[in-house]
């Protein structure tokens, strides 16, 4: 491989996991040619350091200001090694490093989070923090009991919070747990008693219901549920966005009502996004099987399989991948499951999102108001980053992709 643009192209495809078998061998051969190649490969594929301060001026590498890109790389600790020996003697290292930096940005990933967030935490490039920066959302919620009492929940609270009948409400390991180990068998003393768990903007929380089912609430969401499930079904109501892992009980189907839809399951894992400001209600299945039905038309229902999404919209809709959907209830076969589940895993994942969609997510998580000053940016964004970042860090990544902002109190102004 005499031309370095071939190397850049292979590195680009390696980062995106698009190498063919032959290309993988070519890249490995180049890596093994010299210590310099190996060191550079290790550095450029270190996914914790991809938040690079090099601004894209064009998708054409020939028009990049390489001096600017190289200076930014040097600020990150990149050092220019001794000139390589042998056939690479004439190679311009400065161009190589700058082109690689920009290649990674062009790939669309401002931040490549670790595959298992539990094993390692992402490193953040340190910048001066603005005086009016905004911290990320927190693990917090409000529990409203059936008698109207309200309890503020956060991850620091532990132990028994309240008792309803023979059911203890416990905050354990940062999540709400209903302990029915001492409850009477039929639960009649609590029949008709409903609690509500609510998160406002900038909050998220999780709960284990009395049947053992687990639910996670995203920001600006709620779930209303019986203290103890009685009768022949388990029924809850939600707003906003929630992810469920349902305990299996063939004798008691689990039903989620949201706006004009009913989602019925036995034992399964699924996510529902039903924010008022979103264009559609999306039910995404990860495991098991669910039936999604329009309340007003019991004959109109669809059953989705793992990896599919049921989309309910009141008007025609065009998805980011170009798929056109008619108004109604439709099965979509290829949702991006990583993007759907990103919020639960503590990440943002922008999959071909426009600026409006991204700002809606930031509004909910950072509890801010977004104002547009001038025309909105019209291009689309792709990439992922952790949700534990301050707002300024997220905005800096977006600015690299061509947007501009300023923060005034809790107001975020989009100025480009």
RAZIDA-V279534 format. One line per field, one symbol per residue. phi: phi as a letter, one per 20 degrees, with the letter a starting at -180 (. if undefined). Layout:
phi: ???
This chain:
phi: .eeffffgfffgfffeldfegffffgffffgefbffffffgfffdffeceeeeceeeafegfdffffffffffffeofdeffffemfegefefgfgffffgfgffffndfbdfffcffebdfedfecfegfdfcfffcebadddffenfdcedbfefcnfeaccmededceclmbecdedgdfffemffdfneddcdcdegncbacbdffenfdcddefmcbcdbfgcfcmebdcccccmcbdcceffagecgecddbleccddbdbadbccdcfgeefbedddddbnbcddcfffbfedbcdddgndceddcebgcdegenfddegpdcedecfeffffeggfencecedmeeffffffffgffdlcddcddnffgdedcbqbbfeeefgfffffffffeodbbbdcmddddedb
